[in-house]
């Protein structure tokens, strides 16, 4: 098989008699077709390439009669077989005709999010052993199990100062802080306003026990509380409020 096509000589000018004869010209045509047919297998209406197809800098299959399709030399190798799709070192689906997409490792789309408006999945997304949303067009994300390895989980806004608040799970909020209180003063304004206040705990920070310094909540609502003691001397009172 020739490494380049056989070129038919046509002379340097029309009818100058310097071109190939008809016989030689069609011998070259036949040889070119023979070269094509010898490199491709057209049996059963299929085209088979004996070795490798090269597109740009990426090769497709370097193994003859391979049962997989492998594209290599690009950013990440892509291998397609009867049972799985392999991108780089990550496997995407090892089940034939699966109704879901399972990724063993990580999908990275540039440095930004995929579809800043939305990502639609017909059923559920599985991450490890946890499912993420089984409802189509859900307005929330539901996790059956979540593990935070960095010891930090942020839910909504928060204020982590001495008098602060934070969101909890199940739409709960917690507020905390201190207030100076005696028999006539000790008004608390929570750092967050609750829709409903479920629990309010107050504790004296005095170093020694004195029953007259024990705090008592005499009134409270979703944004404030009034704490008093039985002593005219002021003392520091700590509080924890929980609500929604």
MARROVEX-346657 format. One record per atom (N, C-alpha, C): y, x, z. Coordinates in steps of 0.05 Angstrom, whole numbers, padded with zeros to 5 digits, always signed. Each point is the difference from the previous one (the first is absolute). Layout:
<sites>
YXZ
...
</sites>
This chain:
<sites>
-00024+00017+00000
+00024-00017+00000
+00025+00018+00000
+00019-00006-00018
+00024+00015-00002
+00018-00005+00024
+00015+00021+00008
+00019-00004+00023
+00025-00013-00008
+00007+00000-00026
+00023-00013-00011
-00008-00016-00025
+00016-00019-00008
-00006-00017-00023
+00002+00017-00026
-00017-00007-00019
+00001+00012-00027
+00023-00012-00015
+00019+00016-00009
+00024-00010-00014
-00005+00002-00030
+00006-00022-00014
-00003-00001-00029
+00023+00015-00014
-00005+00019-00017
+00021+00014-00015
+00012-00018-00022
+00026-00003+00001
+00013-00017-00020
+00019+00016-00018
-00002+00026+00001
+00018+00017-00016
+00028+00000+00011
+00018+00013-00016
+00028+00002+00010
+00019-00019-00015
-00011-00011-00022
+00017-00019-00016
-00019-00020-00014
+00010-00023-00007
-00017-00020-00014
-00012+00012-00026
-00027-00004-00003
-00013+00008-00025
+00002+00029-00007
+00002+00017+00021
+00002+00029-00006
-00027+00013-00003
-00022-00016+00005
-00027+00011-00004
-00009+00018+00022
+00015+00002+00022
-00007+00019+00022
-00014-00014+00023
-00002-00027+00000
-00012-00014+00022
-00031+00000-00002
-00013-00010+00021
-00029-00002+00000
-00010-00020-00021
-00024+00005-00011
-00012-00019-00018
-00008-00025+00015
-00005-00022-00014
-00009-00024+00014
-00025+00004+00016
-00018+00016-00011
-00025+00005+00015
+00005+00014+00026
+00015+00022-00002
+00006+00016+00024
+00016-00017+00020
+00020-00016-00010
+00016-00017+00018
-00018-00019+00015
-00018-00014-00013
-00017-00020+00014
-00021+00013+00017
-00008+00025-00007
-00017+00015+00018
+00014+00004+00027
+00025+00007-00002
+00016+00004+00025
+00003-00027+00015
+00004-00022-00014
+00002-00026+00013
-00026-00006+00014
-00023+00004-00014
-00026-00005+00012
-00004+00017+00025
+00008+00026-00002
-00004+00018+00023
+00017-00009+00024
+00024-00009-00006
+00017-00010+00022
-00013-00024+00014
-00011-00019-00016
-00014-00023+00012
-00025+00008+00015
-00014+00020-00011
-00024+00010+00014
+00007+00012+00027
+00023+00015+00000
+00008+00012+00026
+00007-00022+00020
+00013-00022-00009
+00007-00022+00019
-00025-00013+00010
-00019-00006-00017
-00024-00014+00008
-00018+00018+00017
+00001+00026-00004
-00017+00017+00016
+00011+00003+00029
+00026-00005+00004
+00012+00002+00027
+00000-00027+00014
-00003-00022-00015
+00000-00026+00012
-00027-00014-00007
-00011-00015+00019
-00025-00015-00004
+00008-00029-00003
-00004-00011-00024
+00008-00027-00006
-00024-00020+00003
-00021+00008+00013
-00024-00017+00002
+00007-00025+00017
-00012-00023-00007
+00003-00025+00015
+00029-00008+00003
+00016+00006-00020
+00028-00008-00001
+00016+00013+00022
-00010+00022+00012
+00014+00015+00021
+00009+00027-00011
+00022+00009+00010
+00009+00027-00007
-00005+00018+00024
-00017+00021-00003
-00006+00018+00021
+00011+00027-00006
+00015+00011+00019
+00011+00027-00003
-00019+00019+00015
-00009+00021-00014
-00021+00018+00010
+00009+00014+00026
+00025+00006+00002
+00009+00016+00023
+00024-00012+00014
+00024+00010-00006
+00024-00008+00016
+00022-00011-00019
+00013-00021+00010
+00025-00010-00013
+00023+00012+00016
+00020+00012-00014
+00023+00012+00013
+00024-00016-00008
+00014-00012+00020
+00025-00015-00004
+00022+00014+00016
+00019+00013-00014
+00020+00015+00014
-00013+00023+00015
+00004+00002+00026
-00012+00021+00016
-00024-00009+00016
-00008-00025-00005
-00022-00012+00015
-00025-00004-00017
-00023+00009+00010
-00025-00003-00015
-00015-00025+00010
-00013-00014-00019
-00017-00023+00007
-00029+00007-00006
-00016+00002+00022
-00028+00006-00001
-00006+00027-00013
-00010+00018+00016
-00010+00026-00010
-00030+00001-00001
-00013-00022+00007
-00030-00001+00000
-00009-00019-00021
-00018+00009-00017
-00011-00017-00021
-00017-00022+00012
+00001-00024-00012
-00016-00023+00009
+00003-00006+00030
+00024+00005+00010
+00005-00005+00028
+00001-00031+00005
-00010-00008+00024
+00001-00028+00007
+00026-00007+00014
+00018+00019+00003
+00026-00005+00012
+00022+00008-00019
+00024-00010+00005
+00024+00008-00015
+00017+00016+00019
+00005+00025-00007
+00016+00018+00017
+00024+00010-00016
+00024-00004+00012
+00025+00011-00011
+00009+00021+00019
+00001+00025-00009
+00007+00023+00017
+00023+00015-00012
+00012+00016+00017
+00023+00017-00009
+00026-00014+00004
+00000-00025+00009
+00025-00014+00006
+00007+00004+00029
+00019-00016+00011
+00008+00004+00028
-00024-00003+00019
-00016-00021-00005
-00025-00004+00015
-00021-00008-00019
-00024+00011+00004
-00023-00007-00017
-00007-00030+00003
-00007-00013-00022
-00008-00028+00000
-00029-00001-00011
-00019-00010+00017
-00027-00003-00009
-00009-00029+00003
-00010-00011-00022
-00009-00028+00000
-00030+00000-00006
-00016-00012+00017
-00029-00002-00004
-00008-00029+00002
-00026-00006-00001
-00009-00027+00001
+00004-00012+00028
+00004+00016+00020
+00001-00010+00028
+00027+00005+00014
+00017+00018-00011
+00024+00005+00015
+00022+00012-00018
+00024-00001+00011
+00024+00012-00013
+00010+00021+00020
+00000+00026-00009
+00008+00022+00018
+00026+00011-00010
+00021+00000+00017
+00026+00012-00006
+00004+00023+00019
+00001+00024-00011
+00002+00024+00018
-00024+00001+00018
+00006+00000+00027
-00022+00001+00020
-00005-00027+00012
+00013-00021-00010
-00002-00027+00012
-00017-00018-00019
-00017-00016+00012
-00016-00019-00015
+00012-00027+00001
+00003-00013-00023
+00010-00027-00002
-00023-00017-00011
-00011-00017+00018
-00022-00018-00007
-00026+00014-00007
-00020-00005+00016
-00027+00009-00006
-00019-00023-00004
+00012-00024-00004
-00016-00024-00006
+00006-00010-00027
-00020-00004-00017
+00004-00011-00027
+00009-00029+00002
+00020-00006-00017
+00011-00028-00001
+00009-00010+00027
+00011+00018+00016
+00010-00008+00026
+00024-00017-00003
+00004-00019+00019
+00023-00017-00001
+00024+00012+00016
-00004+00023+00011
+00021+00013+00015
+00002+00029-00008
+00021+00013+00009
+00004+00029-00005
-00002+00014+00027
-00017+00019+00002
-00004+00016+00024
+00006+00029-00005
+00019+00011+00016
+00008+00028-00004
-00009+00016+00025
-00016+00021-00005
-00010+00016+00023
+00022+00015+00014
+00019+00010-00015
+00020+00018+00012
+00028-00013-00002
+00017+00011-00017
+00028-00008+00000
+00010-00006-00028
+00016-00021-00003
+00014-00005-00025
+00029+00008+00004
+00010+00018-00017
+00028+00008+00002
+00013-00006-00026
+00022-00015+00001
+00015-00007-00024
+00027+00014+00002
+00003+00024-00012
+00024+00015+00002
+00007+00005+00029
+00025-00004+00007
+00009+00003+00028
+00012-00027+00010
-00003-00021-00016
+00011-00025+00008
-00022-00021+00001
+00008-00024+00008
-00020-00022+00003
-00006-00012-00027
-00024-00012-00001
-00009-00013-00024
+00011-00029+00000
+00017-00007-00020
+00012-00026-00001
+00017-00006+00025
+00025+00007-00002
+00017-00004+00024
+00003-00029+00007
-00005-00018-00020
+00003-00029+00006
-00025-00011+00013
-00024+00007-00011
-00025-00011+00012
-00024+00014-00013
-00022+00000+00014
-00025+00008-00010
-00019-00023+00004
-00012-00011-00022
-00017-00023+00002
-00029+00008-00002
-00016-00009+00019
-00029+00004-00001
-00013-00028+00003
-00020-00005-00018
-00010-00028-00002
-00014-00008+00026
-00011+00018+00015
-00014-00007+00025
+00009+00017+00023
-00017+00017+00010
+00007+00017+00023
+00001+00029-00007
+00015+00016+00014
+00001+00029-00002
-00016+00011+00024
-00019+00018-00005
-00015+00012+00021
+00009+00029+00004
+00007+00006+00026
+00007+00028+00007
-00019+00008+00022
-00019+00017-00006
-00021+00006+00020
-00016-00025+00005
-00002-00007+00026
-00014-00024+00008
+00019-00023+00006
+00025+00002-00007
+00020-00021+00006
+00009-00013-00026
+00002-00026+00001
+00011-00014-00023
+00029-00005+00003
+00015+00002-00022
+00029-00004-00001
+00005-00025-00017
+00006-00022+00012
+00006-00025-00014
-00023-00011-00017
-00010-00022+00008
-00020-00014-00016
+00012-00025-00013
+00026-00004+00004
+00013-00024-00012
+00018+00010-00023
-00002-00014-00023
+00016+00006-00023
+00029-00008+00005
+00019+00016-00008
+00029-00006+00003
+00007-00005+00029
-00013+00015+00019
+00006-00003+00028
+00028+00012+00006
+00014-00012+00019
+00027+00011+00007
-00002+00021+00022
-00024+00006+00009
-00003+00019+00022
-00024+00018-00007
-00002+00023+00014
-00022+00018-00002
-00017-00002+00025
-00026-00006-00004
-00018-00004+00023
-00020+00023+00000
-00002+00014+00023
-00020+00021+00003
-00019-00008+00022
-00026+00001-00006
-00020-00007+00020
-00002+00023+00021
+00004+00024-00008
+00000+00023+00018
+00020+00021-00010
+00016+00012+00018
+00019+00020-00008
-00002+00023+00020
-00002+00025-00010
+00000+00024+00016
+00024+00017-00007
+00016+00006+00020
+00024+00017-00004
-00006+00027+00011
-00003+00021-00017
-00008+00026+00009
+00023+00016+00011
+00024-00006-00009
+00024+00015+00009
+00012-00010+00026
-00014-00019+00013
+00009-00012+00025
+00027-00015-00002
+00007-00008-00024
+00025-00014-00004
-00005-00024-00018
+00007-00024+00010
-00001-00024-00015
+00027-00015+00003
+00014-00004-00022
+00026-00013+00001
-00003-00028-00010
+00008-00020+00017
+00000-00028-00008
+00028-00010+00002
+00013-00005-00022
+00027-00010+00001
+00020+00020+00011
+00022-00010+00012
+00020+00018+00012
-00007+00005+00029
+00014+00020+00011
-00005+00006+00028
+00024+00016+00011
+00001+00002+00027
+00019+00017+00013
-00015+00014+00023
-00005+00026-00002
-00016+00013+00020
+00016+00014+00022
+00024-00008+00004
+00017+00012+00021
-00009-00011+00027
+00013+00008+00022
-00007-00009+00027
+00001-00030+00002
+00019-00013-00012
+00001-00029-00002
-00006-00006-00029
-00024-00009-00006
-00007-00003-00028
-00020-00023-00005
-00011+00000-00024
-00020-00021-00007
-00017+00010-00023
-00022-00014-00004
-00017+00006-00023
-00017-00024-00006
-00009-00001-00025
-00018-00022-00008
-00029+00007+00007
-00015-00020+00008
-00029+00003+00005
-00015-00016-00022
-00026+00000+00002
-00016-00015-00019
+00002-00030+00006
-00009-00016-00019
+00000-00030+00003
+00028-00011+00005
+00020+00012-00012
+00028-00009+00001
+00012+00002+00027
-00011+00015+00018
+00011+00004+00027
+00021+00022+00000
+00019-00001+00019
+00019+00021+00004
+00000+00007+00030
+00007+00025+00006
+00003+00009+00027
+00027+00013+00003
+00014-00006+00022
+00026+00012+00007
-00002+00012+00028
+00014+00022+00004
-00002+00014+00026
+00027+00012+00007
+00003+00008+00025
+00024+00013+00009
+00004-00001+00030
+00024+00007+00009
+00006-00001+00028
+00027-00014+00004
+00004-00010+00024
+00025-00013+00007
+00006+00006+00030
+00026+00003+00006
+00008+00004+00028
+00003-00028+00013
-00013-00004+00022
-00001-00027+00012
+00003+00001+00030
+00013-00021+00011
+00000-00005+00029
+00000-00030+00004
+00011-00010+00022
-00001-00029+00005
+00020-00016-00017
+00018+00014-00014
+00020-00015-00016
+00002+00009-00029
-00012+00023-00008
+00002+00009-00027
-00028+00008-00010
-00003+00003-00027
-00025+00008-00011
-00007-00017-00025
+00019-00001-00019
-00004-00016-00024
-00010+00017-00023
-00021-00009-00012
-00013+00015-00022
+00006-00013-00027
+00007+00016-00020
+00002-00010-00027
-00021+00016-00016
-00021-00014-00010
-00021+00013-00015
+00010+00013-00025
-00012+00022-00008
+00008+00014-00024
-00008-00015-00026
-00017-00020+00003
-00007-00018-00022
-00001-00028+00010
+00007-00019-00016
-00001-00028+00007
-00027-00011-00008
-00013-00013+00019
-00026-00012-00004
+00003-00028-00011
-00019-00009-00015
-00002-00028-00007
-00011-00016+00024
-00019+00013+00014
-00010-00012+00024
-00008+00023+00019
+00009-00002+00025
-00006+00020+00020
-00025-00009+00016
-00021+00017-00002
-00026-00008+00013
-00004+00013+00027
+00011+00024+00004
-00005+00014+00026
+00023+00019+00006
+00007+00001+00026
+00021+00019+00008
-00008+00011+00027
-00004+00027+00001
-00008+00013+00025
+00022+00019+00009
+00007-00001+00026
+00021+00017+00011
-00012+00016+00023
+00009+00025+00003
-00011+00018+00021
+00022+00017+00011
+00000+00004+00026
+00020+00017+00012
-00008+00029-00003
+00020+00018-00005
-00005+00028-00003
+00007+00016+00025
+00004-00014+00023
+00006+00013+00025
-00023+00018+00008
+00006+00024+00011
-00020+00019+00008
-00015-00009+00025
+00012-00015+00017
-00013-00010+00024
+00000-00030+00000
-00020-00012+00013
-00003-00029+00000
+00020-00013+00018
+00013-00020-00010
+00018-00017+00016
-00001-00028-00012
-00010-00019+00016
-00005-00026-00011
+00026-00014-00009
+00023+00008+00010
+00025-00012-00008
+00009+00009-00028
-00012+00022-00009
+00006+00010-00027
-00018-00011-00022
-00020-00016+00008
-00018-00011-00020
+00015-00019-00019
-00002+00004-00026
+00015-00016-00019
-00012-00028-00005
+00017-00018-00007
-00009-00027-00006
+00016-00010-00025
-00014-00011-00020
+00013-00011-00023
+00009-00029+00007
+00026-00004+00001
+00010-00027+00007
+00006-00017-00024
+00002+00012-00023
+00005-00015-00025
-00006+00017-00024
-00009-00012-00022
-00005+00016-00024
+00000-00019-00024
+00006+00012-00023
-00002-00015-00026
-00010+00020-00021
+00004-00006-00025
-00011+00017-00021
+00016+00026-00005
+00024+00002+00012
+00016+00024-00004
+00010+00014+00025
-00001-00015+00023
+00010+00012+00025
-00018-00008+00024
+00005+00014+00022
-00014-00007+00025
+00017+00008+00023
-00002-00013+00023
+00016+00006+00024
-00020+00008+00022
+00004+00025+00010
-00017+00011+00021
+00017+00005+00025
-00012-00008+00023
+00014+00004+00026
-00020+00011+00020
+00011+00015+00020
-00016+00008+00023
+00012-00012+00025
-00013+00005+00023
+00010-00011+00026
+00018+00019+00015
+00011+00020-00013
+00016+00020+00013
+00026+00004-00015
+00021+00006+00015
+00026+00004-00012
+00002+00028-00013
-00018+00018+00008
+00000+00027-00012
-00014-00002-00027
+00012+00012-00020
-00012-00002-00027
-00024+00019-00003
-00019-00008-00017
-00023+00016-00006
-00007-00003-00029
-00014+00019-00011
-00008+00000-00028
-00025-00017-00004
+00001-00019-00018
-00022-00018-00006
-00010+00005-00029
-00026+00004-00003
-00012+00002-00027
-00010-00027-00008
+00001-00005-00027
-00010-00026-00010
-00015+00004-00026
-00019-00017-00004
-00015-00002-00025
-00002-00029-00008
+00009-00007-00024
+00000-00027-00010
-00018-00001-00025
-00016-00021-00002
-00017-00003-00024
+00003-00029-00010
+00003-00002-00026
+00004-00026-00013
-00004+00002-00029
+00008-00021-00014
-00002+00000-00030
+00028-00002-00011
</sites>
